[in-house]
Amino acid sequence: MNKFQTYLNLALKSNSVIFGADTIAVHRKKMYGIFVCDTLAENSMKKMVATAQGRNLKLHTVPNLSNLVHRENAKVIAISNKSLYTVMVSCVEQ
């Protein structure tokens, strides 16, 4: 998780992170993937699954996501930078 946190911090500094289920659902610009916290509520998870299927995005589960992004109650994020997203996915899948 340490590498994931490093790349997540880079994405945060480059403004490549979109926060929140509602914001992601209505976001019109290109997103490459969605990361959700393992404690996400059932209704929000359904909303993110529908959004991911509608936009052909992959959904990844990350434990303690709000601690990693240094924001309280940040349960869902989307990444809008392709290169950062691919590296972050490789870190999560290890």
N, C-alpha and C positions, 0 to 999 in steps of 0.2 A: 504493500500500500504506500510505501514511502515514495516510490517513483511516481505513482498515480497522483499523490498530493503535490509533488513538484510540478508536474505538467498541468495540474489543475490550477495551481498558483500562476503559472505562465498564462493560461487561458483567462484567468481573472484580470491580470494586468493588461492584457491585450483587448479587453472588452469582448471576448468571444463566448461569454457565458450568458444564457438567458435563464432567469430564475422563475420558478412557480408554475404550477399546472395550468392555471388560467392564462397566464402570459404566453406560455408555450403553445397552447391550443389556438390562440388568435394571432400568433407571430407569422408574418408573411414572408420574411426573408429566409434564405437557405439555412437549414439546420442539417447536421450530419448524423446526430444521434442523441439519445436521451438517457440520462443516468438518474435512477430513482433510489431513494433510501429504502432499506429493508423494512422500515417501520411505517411506510406510506399507507394511508387509509385505503380501504377497499374501493370506495367510490372514485377517489383520485387515481387509483391504479387502473380502474376501468377506463377513465377518461384518457390516461396516457397510452394505454394499449390501443384505444380507438384512434388517437392522434398518430401514433407510430405506424399503425396499419394504413391509415389514410394517406400518409406522406412517404411511405416506404422507408421508415427509419427503424433502426434497431434499438431495443430497450435493454438496458443493462442495470442490474441491481448492485448497489454498493452499500456496504454496512457503514453506519455513522456518517452519512454524507454531510449533515449539517455541521459536524465538527471539522470536516475536511475543508469546507468552503468558508469557515469562520463566520457563519451567519446562523442565528437562532431560527429554528424551524424551517430551514431550507431543505425540503424533502425531494425536490425535482429540479434538475438542471438540464439544459440542452446546450450543445456545443456547436458554434457556427464557424469553426476553423477546421478544415479537413485534415491537415497534417497533425494538429494537436489531438484531434479526435482519434485518428488511427493509432497514435502512440498510446493514448489513454486506454483504448480498448485492449491493446496488447498487454498493458499492465494489469488490467482487471481480469483478463482471462488466464493469467499465470497462476 
